[in-house]
């Protein structure tokens, strides 16, 4: 494995996942022909899908290419979740800018940080629905009204359906993760003759 802190080994693609607290860098060598580093600058802006958090990364021009570096302290301060980014080139002479690419990535919680829930949304929902199902026997009132306001709870069957939906989502997530990591899923059948 090449040294990830060495700019020469930086990947030439944007990251798809960043672990909060990790040092991250990537480079862009494809732009230097049309946008020479002496005449342009490159900025990435990332915003959380819910729009509550934003950060920017300005490229340095080491070695005749654009190098994007995000320090560990910066990624540690970013809330885990889905983010959308845009890549913007800026002309130095007149500050004119243009967005030339957009994409998405995820910030993932560091497993070393205690108190961080690393479960996916689907895994959280399975736990919550099962908790409601286990408490349903104690308070099995489906709807009620107080002072002209009414509340209707999900029926037992609706809860079972929702739980089954989220369980299948968890299975899909695990299969996708297994495939990404080169592991064989439960649906793989091995045959030996």
Wavefront OBJ file of the C-alpha trace (Angstrom):
o trace
v 0.000 0.000 0.000
v 1.314 3.428 -0.960
v 1.734 6.168 1.634
v -1.625 8.012 1.681
v -0.004 11.160 3.113
v 2.275 11.533 0.063
v 0.712 13.832 -2.578
v 2.281 11.739 -5.351
v 0.090 8.797 -4.228
v -3.135 10.820 -3.978
v -5.980 9.277 -5.998
v -7.245 11.172 -9.042
v -10.903 10.773 -8.128
v -13.045 12.378 -5.475
v -13.657 10.210 -2.395
v -16.985 8.372 -2.131
v -16.661 7.934 1.639
v -14.693 9.831 4.262
v -14.293 8.597 7.819
v -14.739 11.496 10.243
v -11.306 12.283 11.673
v -9.338 10.896 8.719
v -6.836 12.804 6.582
v -8.057 12.853 2.971
v -6.480 14.082 -0.228
v -7.001 13.685 -3.947
v -5.597 15.389 -7.014
v -6.792 16.555 -10.390
v -4.274 16.389 -13.218
v -6.868 16.507 -16.013
v -7.676 20.207 -15.635
v -4.174 21.681 -15.938
v -4.158 21.716 -19.756
v -7.323 23.829 -20.037
v -6.965 25.610 -16.692
v -3.253 26.156 -15.925
v -2.573 26.281 -12.192
v -0.902 29.720 -12.487
v -4.084 31.286 -13.916
v -6.895 29.449 -12.106
v -7.862 28.093 -8.722
v -10.033 25.108 -7.856
v -12.542 24.979 -4.990
v -14.794 22.164 -3.788
v -17.887 23.099 -1.808
v -19.712 20.332 0.060
v -23.098 20.642 1.757
v -24.990 18.076 3.799
v -28.094 16.711 2.091
v -30.235 18.281 4.827
v -28.465 21.603 4.149
v -27.370 22.214 7.736
v -23.619 21.870 7.230
v -21.180 23.137 4.606
v -17.435 23.148 4.143
v -15.014 24.181 1.397
v -11.718 22.763 0.210
v -9.387 24.957 -1.851
v -6.803 23.186 -3.985
v -3.112 23.860 -3.739
v -1.049 23.642 -6.891
v 1.738 21.308 -5.837
v 3.673 19.608 -8.605
v 1.793 21.284 -11.459
v -1.590 19.767 -10.587
v -4.490 20.636 -8.323
v -4.172 18.945 -4.927
v -7.129 18.863 -2.529
v -6.289 18.198 1.123
v -8.667 17.895 4.059
v -6.964 17.610 7.430
v -8.013 15.173 10.157
v -9.178 18.005 12.428
v -11.483 19.269 9.670
v -13.119 15.907 8.931
v -13.480 15.216 12.668
v -15.700 18.302 12.947
v -18.006 17.223 10.105
v -21.270 15.528 11.047
v -21.616 12.030 9.539
v -24.166 11.723 6.749
v -24.690 12.243 3.026
v -23.131 15.280 1.321
v -23.303 16.767 -2.165
v -20.296 18.561 -3.595
v -19.509 20.819 -6.507
v -16.191 21.478 -8.190
v -15.661 25.100 -9.185
v -12.876 26.578 -11.300
v -12.074 30.278 -10.730
v -10.135 32.515 -13.109
v -7.504 34.484 -11.158
v -7.507 37.586 -13.400
v -11.188 38.498 -12.960
v -12.631 36.049 -10.361
v -15.085 34.608 -12.887
v -16.133 31.106 -11.858
v -17.870 28.077 -13.294
v -19.055 24.822 -11.755
v -17.559 21.996 -13.771
v -18.636 18.893 -11.882
v -20.967 17.723 -9.121
v -21.172 14.569 -7.063
v -21.916 12.983 -3.696
v -20.039 11.336 -0.858
v -20.702 10.107 2.677
v -19.060 11.062 5.919
v -18.906 7.931 8.074
v -18.543 7.898 11.856
v -15.209 6.764 13.242
v -15.577 3.534 15.199
v -13.066 4.806 17.781
v -15.471 7.503 18.962
v -17.673 6.248 21.775
v -21.328 7.152 21.868
v -21.654 7.300 18.084
v -24.436 5.140 16.689
v -23.075 3.589 13.479
v -26.262 1.791 12.503
v -27.900 2.675 9.207
v -31.349 4.249 9.044
v -32.852 0.852 8.188
v -31.164 -0.817 11.185
v -32.402 1.961 13.487
v -35.940 1.625 12.146
v -35.988 -2.158 12.707
v -34.969 -1.592 16.336
v -37.566 1.151 16.874
v -40.411 -0.777 15.234
v -39.588 -3.911 17.217
v -39.647 -1.794 20.384
v -43.109 -0.491 19.481
v -44.282 -4.024 18.698
v -43.080 -5.307 22.061
v -44.879 -2.483 23.874
v -48.063 -2.824 21.815
v -49.441 -5.547 24.085
v -49.359 -3.106 27.008
v -51.097 -0.219 25.231
v -53.076 -1.618 22.345
v -55.247 1.432 21.655
v -55.119 2.223 17.952
v -56.703 5.691 18.089
v -58.025 8.160 20.596
v -59.304 11.743 20.835
v -58.638 14.402 23.455
v -60.089 17.923 23.326
v -60.966 17.701 19.645
v -57.525 16.404 18.601
v -57.114 12.823 17.519
v -54.203 10.449 17.139
v -54.137 7.228 15.175
v -51.368 4.698 15.688
v -50.169 2.196 13.142
v -51.993 -1.112 13.287
v -50.182 -4.292 14.259
v -50.108 -5.411 10.602
v -48.774 -2.020 9.437
v -45.968 -2.286 11.986
v -45.150 -5.844 10.860
v -45.094 -4.674 7.214
v -42.853 -1.718 8.071
v -40.505 -3.942 10.077
v -40.295 -6.444 7.192
v -39.586 -3.612 4.734
v -36.717 -2.273 6.853
v -35.350 -5.771 7.503
v -35.137 -6.309 3.743
v -33.357 -2.940 3.457
v -30.813 -4.105 6.054
v -30.237 -7.312 4.066
v -29.723 -5.285 0.852
v -27.276 -2.953 2.635
v -25.270 -5.887 3.989
v -25.201 -7.595 0.565
v -24.018 -4.366 -1.052
v -21.300 -3.955 1.594
v -20.251 -7.612 1.164
v -20.008 -7.186 -2.610
v -18.007 -3.982 -2.189
v -15.565 -5.761 0.138
v -15.291 -8.836 -2.085
v -17.167 -11.134 0.275
v -19.705 -13.625 -0.959
v -23.261 -13.043 0.197
v -25.687 -15.550 1.645
v -27.260 -16.008 -1.789
v -24.058 -17.525 -3.175
v -24.270 -21.277 -3.552
v -20.978 -23.135 -3.747
v -20.901 -26.448 -5.590
v -18.035 -28.904 -5.663
v -17.884 -31.968 -7.926
l 1 2 3 4 5 6 7 8 9 10 11 12 13 14 15 16 17 18 19 20 21 22 23 24 25 26 27 28 29 30 31 32 33 34 35 36 37 38 39 40 41 42 43 44 45 46 47 48 49 50 51 52 53 54 55 56 57 58 59 60 61 62 63 64 65 66 67 68 69 70 71 72 73 74 75 76 77 78 79 80 81 82 83 84 85 86 87 88 89 90 91 92 93 94 95 96 97 98 99 100 101 102 103 104 105 106 107 108 109 110 111 112 113 114 115 116 117 118 119 120 121 122 123 124 125 126 127 128 129 130 131 132 133 134 135 136 137 138 139 140 141 142 143 144 145 146 147 148 149 150 151 152 153 154 155 156 157 158 159 160 161 162 163 164 165 166 167 168 169 170 171 172 173 174 175 176 177 178 179 180 181 182 183 184 185 186 187 188 189 190 191 192 193
